[in-house]
Amino acid sequence: MSVGKKFRITERYNLEFRSEFFNFLNHPNFGLPGLRVFTRTGALQPSVGKILDTGGSTSRQVQFGLKLMF
């Protein structure tokens, strides 16, 4: 999600302020569940069907920027 605002300084110069939000709602992005049913010895894999990680997702991040146009 991003939000921006342009400001006219003079007829020739403009300034743009921009903010960008990544993972704005701070929800986890879950990885795939364990698909391996049996271990190498034939025993039942304890993690089958369980989601064990969040897929390497990051927490909420905000980025700001200014651009001078002439």
CHARMM internal coordinates of N, CA and C (Angstrom, degrees):
IC EDIT
DIST 1 N 1 CA 1.4310
DIST 1 CA 1 C 1.5214
ANGL 1 N 1 CA 1 C 107.72
DIST 1 C 2 N 1.3165
ANGL 1 CA 1 C 2 N 116.95
DIHE 1 N 1 CA 1 C 2 N 139.52
DIST 2 N 2 CA 1.4621
ANGL 1 C 2 N 2 CA 119.96
DIHE 1 CA 1 C 2 N 2 CA 179.42
DIST 2 CA 2 C 1.5224
ANGL 2 N 2 CA 2 C 110.15
DIHE 1 C 2 N 2 CA 2 C -139.15
DIST 2 C 3 N 1.3264
ANGL 2 CA 2 C 3 N 114.12
DIHE 2 N 2 CA 2 C 3 N 152.22
DIST 3 N 3 CA 1.4575
ANGL 2 C 3 N 3 CA 122.41
DIHE 2 CA 2 C 3 N 3 CA 179.09
DIST 3 CA 3 C 1.5156
ANGL 3 N 3 CA 3 C 107.02
DIHE 2 C 3 N 3 CA 3 C -134.20
DIST 3 C 4 N 1.3309
ANGL 3 CA 3 C 4 N 117.16
DIHE 3 N 3 CA 3 C 4 N 137.22
DIST 4 N 4 CA 1.4581
ANGL 3 C 4 N 4 CA 120.15
DIHE 3 CA 3 C 4 N 4 CA -179.45
DIST 4 CA 4 C 1.5154
ANGL 4 N 4 CA 4 C 112.01
DIHE 3 C 4 N 4 CA 4 C -143.11
DIST 4 C 5 N 1.3254
ANGL 4 CA 4 C 5 N 115.03
DIHE 4 N 4 CA 4 C 5 N 157.67
DIST 5 N 5 CA 1.4649
ANGL 4 C 5 N 5 CA 121.62
DIHE 4 CA 4 C 5 N 5 CA 178.57
DIST 5 CA 5 C 1.5196
ANGL 5 N 5 CA 5 C 107.97
DIHE 4 C 5 N 5 CA 5 C -145.55
DIST 5 C 6 N 1.3468
ANGL 5 CA 5 C 6 N 115.85
DIHE 5 N 5 CA 5 C 6 N 131.92
DIST 6 N 6 CA 1.4654
ANGL 5 C 6 N 6 CA 121.26
DIHE 5 CA 5 C 6 N 6 CA 177.40
DIST 6 CA 6 C 1.5174
ANGL 6 N 6 CA 6 C 109.06
DIHE 5 C 6 N 6 CA 6 C -103.02
DIST 6 C 7 N 1.3326
ANGL 6 CA 6 C 7 N 115.60
DIHE 6 N 6 CA 6 C 7 N 135.88
DIST 7 N 7 CA 1.4586
ANGL 6 C 7 N 7 CA 122.44
DIHE 6 CA 6 C 7 N 7 CA 178.10
DIST 7 CA 7 C 1.5193
ANGL 7 N 7 CA 7 C 108.33
DIHE 6 C 7 N 7 CA 7 C -118.79
DIST 7 C 8 N 1.3089
ANGL 7 CA 7 C 8 N 117.00
DIHE 7 N 7 CA 7 C 8 N 130.41
DIST 8 N 8 CA 1.4591
ANGL 7 C 8 N 8 CA 121.47
DIHE 7 CA 7 C 8 N 8 CA 176.17
DIST 8 CA 8 C 1.5231
ANGL 8 N 8 CA 8 C 107.41
DIHE 7 C 8 N 8 CA 8 C -89.86
DIST 8 C 9 N 1.3408
ANGL 8 CA 8 C 9 N 116.12
DIHE 8 N 8 CA 8 C 9 N 117.54
DIST 9 N 9 CA 1.4605
ANGL 8 C 9 N 9 CA 120.91
DIHE 8 CA 8 C 9 N 9 CA 179.38
DIST 9 CA 9 C 1.5234
ANGL 9 N 9 CA 9 C 109.30
DIHE 8 C 9 N 9 CA 9 C -85.85
DIST 9 C 10 N 1.3093
ANGL 9 CA 9 C 10 N 116.03
DIHE 9 N 9 CA 9 C 10 N -55.81
DIST 10 N 10 CA 1.4645
ANGL 9 C 10 N 10 CA 122.43
DIHE 9 CA 9 C 10 N 10 CA 172.75
DIST 10 CA 10 C 1.5190
ANGL 10 N 10 CA 10 C 106.76
DIHE 9 C 10 N 10 CA 10 C -133.64
DIST 10 C 11 N 1.3186
ANGL 10 CA 10 C 11 N 116.45
DIHE 10 N 10 CA 10 C 11 N -173.77
DIST 11 N 11 CA 1.4594
ANGL 10 C 11 N 11 CA 119.27
DIHE 10 CA 10 C 11 N 11 CA 179.34
DIST 11 CA 11 C 1.5233
ANGL 11 N 11 CA 11 C 111.05
DIHE 10 C 11 N 11 CA 11 C -65.87
DIST 11 C 12 N 1.3178
ANGL 11 CA 11 C 12 N 116.52
DIHE 11 N 11 CA 11 C 12 N -27.06
DIST 12 N 12 CA 1.4543
ANGL 11 C 12 N 12 CA 121.05
DIHE 11 CA 11 C 12 N 12 CA -176.79
DIST 12 CA 12 C 1.5297
ANGL 12 N 12 CA 12 C 113.25
DIHE 11 C 12 N 12 CA 12 C -98.40
DIST 12 C 13 N 1.3204
ANGL 12 CA 12 C 13 N 118.82
DIHE 12 N 12 CA 12 C 13 N -28.35
DIST 13 N 13 CA 1.4662
ANGL 12 C 13 N 13 CA 122.70
DIHE 12 CA 12 C 13 N 13 CA -174.15
DIST 13 CA 13 C 1.5267
ANGL 13 N 13 CA 13 C 111.50
DIHE 12 C 13 N 13 CA 13 C -108.73
DIST 13 C 14 N 1.3235
ANGL 13 CA 13 C 14 N 114.81
DIHE 13 N 13 CA 13 C 14 N 135.45
DIST 14 N 14 CA 1.4687
ANGL 13 C 14 N 14 CA 122.44
DIHE 13 CA 13 C 14 N 14 CA 175.00
DIST 14 CA 14 C 1.5210
ANGL 14 N 14 CA 14 C 108.54
DIHE 13 C 14 N 14 CA 14 C -129.69
DIST 14 C 15 N 1.3136
ANGL 14 CA 14 C 15 N 115.54
DIHE 14 N 14 CA 14 C 15 N 147.81
DIST 15 N 15 CA 1.4615
ANGL 14 C 15 N 15 CA 121.80
DIHE 14 CA 14 C 15 N 15 CA 177.76
DIST 15 CA 15 C 1.5226
ANGL 15 N 15 CA 15 C 107.62
DIHE 14 C 15 N 15 CA 15 C -122.96
DIST 15 C 16 N 1.3288
ANGL 15 CA 15 C 16 N 116.10
DIHE 15 N 15 CA 15 C 16 N 129.70
DIST 16 N 16 CA 1.4630
ANGL 15 C 16 N 16 CA 120.47
DIHE 15 CA 15 C 16 N 16 CA 179.61
DIST 16 CA 16 C 1.5232
ANGL 16 N 16 CA 16 C 108.98
DIHE 15 C 16 N 16 CA 16 C -115.49
DIST 16 C 17 N 1.3237
ANGL 16 CA 16 C 17 N 116.20
DIHE 16 N 16 CA 16 C 17 N 126.45
DIST 17 N 17 CA 1.4651
ANGL 16 C 17 N 17 CA 122.87
DIHE 16 CA 16 C 17 N 17 CA 174.25
DIST 17 CA 17 C 1.5188
ANGL 17 N 17 CA 17 C 107.32
DIHE 16 C 17 N 17 CA 17 C -104.54
DIST 17 C 18 N 1.3306
ANGL 17 CA 17 C 18 N 117.21
DIHE 17 N 17 CA 17 C 18 N 135.62
DIST 18 N 18 CA 1.4571
ANGL 17 C 18 N 18 CA 121.40
DIHE 17 CA 17 C 18 N 18 CA -177.36
DIST 18 CA 18 C 1.5199
ANGL 18 N 18 CA 18 C 109.31
DIHE 17 C 18 N 18 CA 18 C -140.42
DIST 18 C 19 N 1.3238
ANGL 18 CA 18 C 19 N 116.51
DIHE 18 N 18 CA 18 C 19 N 138.31
DIST 19 N 19 CA 1.4648
ANGL 18 C 19 N 19 CA 121.64
DIHE 18 CA 18 C 19 N 19 CA 172.75
DIST 19 CA 19 C 1.5261
ANGL 19 N 19 CA 19 C 108.22
DIHE 18 C 19 N 19 CA 19 C -128.36
DIST 19 C 20 N 1.3182
ANGL 19 CA 19 C 20 N 115.22
DIHE 19 N 19 CA 19 C 20 N 135.01
DIST 20 N 20 CA 1.4638
ANGL 19 C 20 N 20 CA 121.73
DIHE 19 CA 19 C 20 N 20 CA -178.93
DIST 20 CA 20 C 1.5180
ANGL 20 N 20 CA 20 C 108.66
DIHE 19 C 20 N 20 CA 20 C -121.79
DIST 20 C 21 N 1.3273
ANGL 20 CA 20 C 21 N 115.61
DIHE 20 N 20 CA 20 C 21 N 138.33
DIST 21 N 21 CA 1.4570
ANGL 20 C 21 N 21 CA 121.88
DIHE 20 CA 20 C 21 N 21 CA -177.85
DIST 21 CA 21 C 1.5247
ANGL 21 N 21 CA 21 C 108.76
DIHE 20 C 21 N 21 CA 21 C -118.26
DIST 21 C 22 N 1.3172
ANGL 21 CA 21 C 22 N 116.17
DIHE 21 N 21 CA 21 C 22 N 130.22
DIST 22 N 22 CA 1.4586
ANGL 21 C 22 N 22 CA 122.57
DIHE 21 CA 21 C 22 N 22 CA 177.59
DIST 22 CA 22 C 1.5220
ANGL 22 N 22 CA 22 C 108.16
DIHE 21 C 22 N 22 CA 22 C -114.46
DIST 22 C 23 N 1.3262
ANGL 22 CA 22 C 23 N 116.94
DIHE 22 N 22 CA 22 C 23 N 133.35
DIST 23 N 23 CA 1.4633
ANGL 22 C 23 N 23 CA 123.36
DIHE 22 CA 22 C 23 N 23 CA -174.87
DIST 23 CA 23 C 1.5248
ANGL 23 N 23 CA 23 C 109.10
DIHE 22 C 23 N 23 CA 23 C 52.87
DIST 23 C 24 N 1.3206
ANGL 23 CA 23 C 24 N 115.53
DIHE 23 N 23 CA 23 C 24 N 51.83
DIST 24 N 24 CA 1.4646
ANGL 23 C 24 N 24 CA 123.90
DIHE 23 CA 23 C 24 N 24 CA -172.83
DIST 24 CA 24 C 1.5291
ANGL 24 N 24 CA 24 C 112.73
DIHE 23 C 24 N 24 CA 24 C -55.27
DIST 24 C 25 N 1.3164
ANGL 24 CA 24 C 25 N 118.20
DIHE 24 N 24 CA 24 C 25 N -42.67
DIST 25 N 25 CA 1.4653
ANGL 24 C 25 N 25 CA 121.66
DIHE 24 CA 24 C 25 N 25 CA -178.15
DIST 25 CA 25 C 1.5226
ANGL 25 N 25 CA 25 C 112.81
DIHE 24 C 25 N 25 CA 25 C -85.59
DIST 25 C 26 N 1.3360
ANGL 25 CA 25 C 26 N 117.48
DIHE 25 N 25 CA 25 C 26 N -2.24
DIST 26 N 26 CA 1.4641
ANGL 25 C 26 N 26 CA 124.01
DIHE 25 CA 25 C 26 N 26 CA 176.84
DIST 26 CA 26 C 1.5325
ANGL 26 N 26 CA 26 C 112.23
DIHE 25 C 26 N 26 CA 26 C 58.16
DIST 26 C 27 N 1.3350
ANGL 26 CA 26 C 27 N 116.46
DIHE 26 N 26 CA 26 C 27 N 39.57
DIST 27 N 27 CA 1.4556
ANGL 26 C 27 N 27 CA 121.33
DIHE 26 CA 26 C 27 N 27 CA 176.52
DIST 27 CA 27 C 1.5254
ANGL 27 N 27 CA 27 C 109.08
DIHE 26 C 27 N 27 CA 27 C -89.62
DIST 27 C 28 N 1.3220
ANGL 27 CA 27 C 28 N 118.38
DIHE 27 N 27 CA 27 C 28 N 141.75
DIST 28 N 28 CA 1.4600
ANGL 27 C 28 N 28 CA 119.37
DIHE 27 CA 27 C 28 N 28 CA 175.81
DIST 28 CA 28 C 1.5250
ANGL 28 N 28 CA 28 C 110.81
DIHE 27 C 28 N 28 CA 28 C -71.58
DIST 28 C 29 N 1.3117
ANGL 28 CA 28 C 29 N 116.46
DIHE 28 N 28 CA 28 C 29 N 143.35
DIST 29 N 29 CA 1.4619
ANGL 28 C 29 N 29 CA 122.75
DIHE 28 CA 28 C 29 N 29 CA 174.30
DIST 29 CA 29 C 1.5213
ANGL 29 N 29 CA 29 C 106.38
DIHE 28 C 29 N 29 CA 29 C -104.56
DIST 29 C 30 N 1.3143
ANGL 29 CA 29 C 30 N 116.07
DIHE 29 N 29 CA 29 C 30 N 101.33
DIST 30 N 30 CA 1.4516
ANGL 29 C 30 N 30 CA 120.95
DIHE 29 CA 29 C 30 N 30 CA -172.69
DIST 30 CA 30 C 1.5194
ANGL 30 N 30 CA 30 C 111.88
DIHE 29 C 30 N 30 CA 30 C -71.95
DIST 30 C 31 N 1.3315
ANGL 30 CA 30 C 31 N 115.46
DIHE 30 N 30 CA 30 C 31 N 145.56
DIST 31 N 31 CA 1.4508
ANGL 30 C 31 N 31 CA 122.02
DIHE 30 CA 30 C 31 N 31 CA 175.38
DIST 31 CA 31 C 1.5255
ANGL 31 N 31 CA 31 C 110.16
DIHE 30 C 31 N 31 CA 31 C -79.93
DIST 31 C 32 N 1.3142
ANGL 31 CA 31 C 32 N 116.20
DIHE 31 N 31 CA 31 C 32 N -174.01
DIST 32 N 32 CA 1.4601
ANGL 31 C 32 N 32 CA 121.34
DIHE 31 CA 31 C 32 N 32 CA 179.96
DIST 32 CA 32 C 1.5242
ANGL 32 N 32 CA 32 C 110.52
DIHE 31 C 32 N 32 CA 32 C -77.64
DIST 32 C 33 N 1.3290
ANGL 32 CA 32 C 33 N 118.13
DIHE 32 N 32 CA 32 C 33 N 148.29
DIST 33 N 33 CA 1.4649
ANGL 32 C 33 N 33 CA 119.94
DIHE 32 CA 32 C 33 N 33 CA 177.11
DIST 33 CA 33 C 1.5255
ANGL 33 N 33 CA 33 C 110.51
DIHE 32 C 33 N 33 CA 33 C -71.63
DIST 33 C 34 N 1.3185
ANGL 33 CA 33 C 34 N 115.34
DIHE 33 N 33 CA 33 C 34 N 159.98
DIST 34 N 34 CA 1.4577
ANGL 33 C 34 N 34 CA 120.49
DIHE 33 CA 33 C 34 N 34 CA 177.89
DIST 34 CA 34 C 1.5214
ANGL 34 N 34 CA 34 C 110.90
DIHE 33 C 34 N 34 CA 34 C -63.25
DIST 34 C 35 N 1.3313
ANGL 34 CA 34 C 35 N 117.29
DIHE 34 N 34 CA 34 C 35 N 126.61
DIST 35 N 35 CA 1.4628
ANGL 34 C 35 N 35 CA 121.55
DIHE 34 CA 34 C 35 N 35 CA -175.65
DIST 35 CA 35 C 1.5260
ANGL 35 N 35 CA 35 C 112.77
DIHE 34 C 35 N 35 CA 35 C -105.39
DIST 35 C 36 N 1.3021
ANGL 35 CA 35 C 36 N 116.99
DIHE 35 N 35 CA 35 C 36 N -10.00
DIST 36 N 36 CA 1.4589
ANGL 35 C 36 N 36 CA 120.70
DIHE 35 CA 35 C 36 N 36 CA -178.33
DIST 36 CA 36 C 1.5252
ANGL 36 N 36 CA 36 C 109.01
DIHE 35 C 36 N 36 CA 36 C -81.92
DIST 36 C 37 N 1.3283
ANGL 36 CA 36 C 37 N 117.46
DIHE 36 N 36 CA 36 C 37 N 120.18
DIST 37 N 37 CA 1.4620
ANGL 36 C 37 N 37 CA 122.05
DIHE 36 CA 36 C 37 N 37 CA -174.23
DIST 37 CA 37 C 1.5236
ANGL 37 N 37 CA 37 C 111.57
DIHE 36 C 37 N 37 CA 37 C -86.63
DIST 37 C 38 N 1.3334
ANGL 37 CA 37 C 38 N 117.28
DIHE 37 N 37 CA 37 C 38 N -40.79
DIST 38 N 38 CA 1.4590
ANGL 37 C 38 N 38 CA 120.57
DIHE 37 CA 37 C 38 N 38 CA -175.87
DIST 38 CA 38 C 1.5260
ANGL 38 N 38 CA 38 C 110.85
DIHE 37 C 38 N 38 CA 38 C -120.89
DIST 38 C 39 N 1.3259
ANGL 38 CA 38 C 39 N 116.23
DIHE 38 N 38 CA 38 C 39 N 150.95
DIST 39 N 39 CA 1.4624
ANGL 38 C 39 N 39 CA 121.35
DIHE 38 CA 38 C 39 N 39 CA 174.35
DIST 39 CA 39 C 1.5212
ANGL 39 N 39 CA 39 C 108.48
DIHE 38 C 39 N 39 CA 39 C -81.12
DIST 39 C 40 N 1.3286
ANGL 39 CA 39 C 40 N 116.56
DIHE 39 N 39 CA 39 C 40 N 179.88
DIST 40 N 40 CA 1.4754
ANGL 39 C 40 N 40 CA 120.28
DIHE 39 CA 39 C 40 N 40 CA -179.87
DIST 40 CA 40 C 1.5228
ANGL 40 N 40 CA 40 C 112.33
DIHE 39 C 40 N 40 CA 40 C -65.65
DIST 40 C 41 N 1.3196
ANGL 40 CA 40 C 41 N 116.80
DIHE 40 N 40 CA 40 C 41 N -26.69
DIST 41 N 41 CA 1.4654
ANGL 40 C 41 N 41 CA 119.90
DIHE 40 CA 40 C 41 N 41 CA -179.68
DIST 41 CA 41 C 1.5255
ANGL 41 N 41 CA 41 C 112.57
DIHE 40 C 41 N 41 CA 41 C -86.94
DIST 41 C 42 N 1.3304
ANGL 41 CA 41 C 42 N 118.08
DIHE 41 N 41 CA 41 C 42 N -3.10
DIST 42 N 42 CA 1.4531
ANGL 41 C 42 N 42 CA 121.58
DIHE 41 CA 41 C 42 N 42 CA 178.89
DIST 42 CA 42 C 1.5139
ANGL 42 N 42 CA 42 C 113.97
DIHE 41 C 42 N 42 CA 42 C 96.61
DIST 42 C 43 N 1.3224
ANGL 42 CA 42 C 43 N 117.45
DIHE 42 N 42 CA 42 C 43 N -1.95
DIST 43 N 43 CA 1.4679
ANGL 42 C 43 N 43 CA 120.33
DIHE 42 CA 42 C 43 N 43 CA 178.27
DIST 43 CA 43 C 1.5308
ANGL 43 N 43 CA 43 C 109.46
DIHE 42 C 43 N 43 CA 43 C -77.03
DIST 43 C 44 N 1.3122
ANGL 43 CA 43 C 44 N 115.29
DIHE 43 N 43 CA 43 C 44 N 157.99
DIST 44 N 44 CA 1.4564
ANGL 43 C 44 N 44 CA 120.64
DIHE 43 CA 43 C 44 N 44 CA 179.64
DIST 44 CA 44 C 1.5278
ANGL 44 N 44 CA 44 C 110.00
DIHE 43 C 44 N 44 CA 44 C -70.71
DIST 44 C 45 N 1.3192
ANGL 44 CA 44 C 45 N 116.36
DIHE 44 N 44 CA 44 C 45 N 130.48
DIST 45 N 45 CA 1.4716
ANGL 44 C 45 N 45 CA 122.23
DIHE 44 CA 44 C 45 N 45 CA 179.29
DIST 45 CA 45 C 1.5326
ANGL 45 N 45 CA 45 C 108.52
DIHE 44 C 45 N 45 CA 45 C -72.24
DIST 45 C 46 N 1.3433
ANGL 45 CA 45 C 46 N 119.54
DIHE 45 N 45 CA 45 C 46 N 123.93
DIST 46 N 46 CA 1.4693
ANGL 45 C 46 N 46 CA 120.40
DIHE 45 CA 45 C 46 N 46 CA -177.29
DIST 46 CA 46 C 1.5272
ANGL 46 N 46 CA 46 C 113.99
DIHE 45 C 46 N 46 CA 46 C -69.61
DIST 46 C 47 N 1.3234
ANGL 46 CA 46 C 47 N 118.64
DIHE 46 N 46 CA 46 C 47 N -17.72
DIST 47 N 47 CA 1.4655
ANGL 46 C 47 N 47 CA 120.23
DIHE 46 CA 46 C 47 N 47 CA -176.59
DIST 47 CA 47 C 1.5281
ANGL 47 N 47 CA 47 C 113.43
DIHE 46 C 47 N 47 CA 47 C -98.94
DIST 47 C 48 N 1.3210
ANGL 47 CA 47 C 48 N 118.55
DIHE 47 N 47 CA 47 C 48 N 12.25
DIST 48 N 48 CA 1.4583
ANGL 47 C 48 N 48 CA 119.88
DIHE 47 CA 47 C 48 N 48 CA -178.26
DIST 48 CA 48 C 1.5325
ANGL 48 N 48 CA 48 C 109.84
DIHE 47 C 48 N 48 CA 48 C -66.48
DIST 48 C 49 N 1.3312
ANGL 48 CA 48 C 49 N 116.30
DIHE 48 N 48 CA 48 C 49 N 128.62
DIST 49 N 49 CA 1.4553
ANGL 48 C 49 N 49 CA 121.89
DIHE 48 CA 48 C 49 N 49 CA 178.57
DIST 49 CA 49 C 1.5094
ANGL 49 N 49 CA 49 C 115.46
DIHE 48 C 49 N 49 CA 49 C 80.43
DIST 49 C 50 N 1.3275
ANGL 49 CA 49 C 50 N 118.22
DIHE 49 N 49 CA 49 C 50 N -2.31
DIST 50 N 50 CA 1.4682
ANGL 49 C 50 N 50 CA 121.26
DIHE 49 CA 49 C 50 N 50 CA -179.46
DIST 50 CA 50 C 1.5259
ANGL 50 N 50 CA 50 C 110.14
DIHE 49 C 50 N 50 CA 50 C -98.48
DIST 50 C 51 N 1.3108
ANGL 50 CA 50 C 51 N 116.40
DIHE 50 N 50 CA 50 C 51 N 142.42
DIST 51 N 51 CA 1.4610
ANGL 50 C 51 N 51 CA 121.35
DIHE 50 CA 50 C 51 N 51 CA 174.77
DIST 51 CA 51 C 1.5203
ANGL 51 N 51 CA 51 C 107.40
DIHE 50 C 51 N 51 CA 51 C -88.95
DIST 51 C 52 N 1.3281
ANGL 51 CA 51 C 52 N 116.54
DIHE 51 N 51 CA 51 C 52 N 117.97
DIST 52 N 52 CA 1.4618
ANGL 51 C 52 N 52 CA 120.91
DIHE 51 CA 51 C 52 N 52 CA -173.08
DIST 52 CA 52 C 1.5209
ANGL 52 N 52 CA 52 C 113.90
DIHE 51 C 52 N 52 CA 52 C -103.51
DIST 52 C 53 N 1.3217
ANGL 52 CA 52 C 53 N 118.51
DIHE 52 N 52 CA 52 C 53 N -14.26
DIST 53 N 53 CA 1.4669
ANGL 52 C 53 N 53 CA 119.25
DIHE 52 CA 52 C 53 N 53 CA -179.21
DIST 53 CA 53 C 1.5248
ANGL 53 N 53 CA 53 C 109.79
DIHE 52 C 53 N 53 CA 53 C -144.21
DIST 53 C 54 N 1.3138
ANGL 53 CA 53 C 54 N 114.73
DIHE 53 N 53 CA 53 C 54 N 171.01
DIST 54 N 54 CA 1.4620
ANGL 53 C 54 N 54 CA 120.08
DIHE 53 CA 53 C 54 N 54 CA -179.57
DIST 54 CA 54 C 1.5189
ANGL 54 N 54 CA 54 C 111.37
DIHE 53 C 54 N 54 CA 54 C -102.32
DIST 54 C 55 N 1.2890
ANGL 54 CA 54 C 55 N 118.43
DIHE 54 N 54 CA 54 C 55 N 20.68
DIST 55 N 55 CA 1.4578
ANGL 54 C 55 N 55 CA 121.65
DIHE 54 CA 54 C 55 N 55 CA 174.32
DIST 55 CA 55 C 1.5146
ANGL 55 N 55 CA 55 C 114.46
DIHE 54 C 55 N 55 CA 55 C 69.41
DIST 55 C 56 N 1.3160
ANGL 55 CA 55 C 56 N 117.60
DIHE 55 N 55 CA 55 C 56 N 21.67
DIST 56 N 56 CA 1.4564
ANGL 55 C 56 N 56 CA 120.41
DIHE 55 CA 55 C 56 N 56 CA 178.13
DIST 56 CA 56 C 1.5151
ANGL 56 N 56 CA 56 C 114.33
DIHE 55 C 56 N 56 CA 56 C 72.95
DIST 56 C 57 N 1.3189
ANGL 56 CA 56 C 57 N 117.45
DIHE 56 N 56 CA 56 C 57 N 20.39
DIST 57 N 57 CA 1.4658
ANGL 56 C 57 N 57 CA 119.42
DIHE 56 CA 56 C 57 N 57 CA -179.31
DIST 57 CA 57 C 1.5267
ANGL 57 N 57 CA 57 C 110.50
DIHE 56 C 57 N 57 CA 57 C -73.32
DIST 57 C 58 N 1.3089
ANGL 57 CA 57 C 58 N 115.27
DIHE 57 N 57 CA 57 C 58 N 153.63
DIST 58 N 58 CA 1.4540
ANGL 57 C 58 N 58 CA 120.48
DIHE 57 CA 57 C 58 N 58 CA -179.12
DIST 58 CA 58 C 1.5204
ANGL 58 N 58 CA 58 C 110.07
DIHE 57 C 58 N 58 CA 58 C -102.32
DIST 58 C 59 N 1.3065
ANGL 58 CA 58 C 59 N 115.51
DIHE 58 N 58 CA 58 C 59 N 166.51
DIST 59 N 59 CA 1.4578
ANGL 58 C 59 N 59 CA 119.83
DIHE 58 CA 58 C 59 N 59 CA 177.08
DIST 59 CA 59 C 1.5245
ANGL 59 N 59 CA 59 C 109.79
DIHE 58 C 59 N 59 CA 59 C -77.32
DIST 59 C 60 N 1.2971
ANGL 59 CA 59 C 60 N 116.63
DIHE 59 N 59 CA 59 C 60 N -177.02
DIST 60 N 60 CA 1.4669
ANGL 59 C 60 N 60 CA 122.39
DIHE 59 CA 59 C 60 N 60 CA -178.14
DIST 60 CA 60 C 1.5263
ANGL 60 N 60 CA 60 C 110.28
DIHE 59 C 60 N 60 CA 60 C -58.70
DIST 60 C 61 N 1.3311
ANGL 60 CA 60 C 61 N 116.44
DIHE 60 N 60 CA 60 C 61 N 134.40
DIST 61 N 61 CA 1.4620
ANGL 60 C 61 N 61 CA 122.02
DIHE 60 CA 60 C 61 N 61 CA 178.82
DIST 61 CA 61 C 1.5206
ANGL 61 N 61 CA 61 C 109.33
DIHE 60 C 61 N 61 CA 61 C -134.65
DIST 61 C 62 N 1.3482
ANGL 61 CA 61 C 62 N 115.68
DIHE 61 N 61 CA 61 C 62 N 145.43
DIST 62 N 62 CA 1.4616
ANGL 61 C 62 N 62 CA 122.35
DIHE 61 CA 61 C 62 N 62 CA 178.74
DIST 62 CA 62 C 1.5176
ANGL 62 N 62 CA 62 C 108.04
DIHE 61 C 62 N 62 CA 62 C -127.75
DIST 62 C 63 N 1.3256
ANGL 62 CA 62 C 63 N 116.42
DIHE 62 N 62 CA 62 C 63 N 138.97
DIST 63 N 63 CA 1.4655
ANGL 62 C 63 N 63 CA 122.18
DIHE 62 CA 62 C 63 N 63 CA 179.28
DIST 63 CA 63 C 1.5231
ANGL 63 N 63 CA 63 C 108.28
DIHE 62 C 63 N 63 CA 63 C -130.06
DIST 63 C 64 N 1.3368
ANGL 63 CA 63 C 64 N 116.65
DIHE 63 N 63 CA 63 C 64 N 132.72
DIST 64 N 64 CA 1.4620
ANGL 63 C 64 N 64 CA 122.26
DIHE 63 CA 63 C 64 N 64 CA -179.98
DIST 64 CA 64 C 1.5210
ANGL 64 N 64 CA 64 C 109.62
DIHE 63 C 64 N 64 CA 64 C -115.05
DIST 64 C 65 N 1.3277
ANGL 64 CA 64 C 65 N 116.22
DIHE 64 N 64 CA 64 C 65 N 150.70
DIST 65 N 65 CA 1.4581
ANGL 64 C 65 N 65 CA 119.94
DIHE 64 CA 64 C 65 N 65 CA 178.15
DIST 65 CA 65 C 1.5187
ANGL 65 N 65 CA 65 C 111.88
DIHE 64 C 65 N 65 CA 65 C -152.01
DIST 65 C 66 N 1.3291
ANGL 65 CA 65 C 66 N 114.91
DIHE 65 N 65 CA 65 C 66 N 150.41
DIST 66 N 66 CA 1.4643
ANGL 65 C 66 N 66 CA 122.87
DIHE 65 CA 65 C 66 N 66 CA 174.46
DIST 66 CA 66 C 1.5208
ANGL 66 N 66 CA 66 C 108.22
DIHE 65 C 66 N 66 CA 66 C -125.14
DIST 66 C 67 N 1.3375
ANGL 66 CA 66 C 67 N 116.32
DIHE 66 N 66 CA 66 C 67 N 138.53
DIST 67 N 67 CA 1.4604
ANGL 66 C 67 N 67 CA 120.46
DIHE 66 CA 66 C 67 N 67 CA 178.06
DIST 67 CA 67 C 1.5244
ANGL 67 N 67 CA 67 C 108.50
DIHE 66 C 67 N 67 CA 67 C -132.73
DIST 67 C 68 N 1.3186
ANGL 67 CA 67 C 68 N 115.67
DIHE 67 N 67 CA 67 C 68 N 127.27
DIST 68 N 68 CA 1.4585
ANGL 67 C 68 N 68 CA 121.62
DIHE 67 CA 67 C 68 N 68 CA 177.01
DIST 68 CA 68 C 1.5195
ANGL 68 N 68 CA 68 C 107.85
DIHE 67 C 68 N 68 CA 68 C -101.10
DIST 68 C 69 N 1.3233
ANGL 68 CA 68 C 69 N 116.60
DIHE 68 N 68 CA 68 C 69 N 121.56
DIST 69 N 69 CA 1.4641
ANGL 68 C 69 N 69 CA 121.49
DIHE 68 CA 68 C 69 N 69 CA -179.29
DIST 69 CA 69 C 1.5229
ANGL 69 N 69 CA 69 C 108.82
DIHE 68 C 69 N 69 CA 69 C -111.83
DIST 69 C 70 N 1.3492
ANGL 69 CA 69 C 70 N 115.12
DIHE 69 N 69 CA 69 C 70 N 132.17
DIST 70 N 70 CA 1.4698
ANGL 69 C 70 N 70 CA 119.85
DIHE 69 CA 69 C 70 N 70 CA 179.78
DIST 70 CA 70 C 1.5039
ANGL 70 N 70 CA 70 C 110.39
DIHE 69 C 70 N 70 CA 70 C -140.39
END
COOR INIT
IC SEED 1 N 1 CA 1 C
IC BUILD
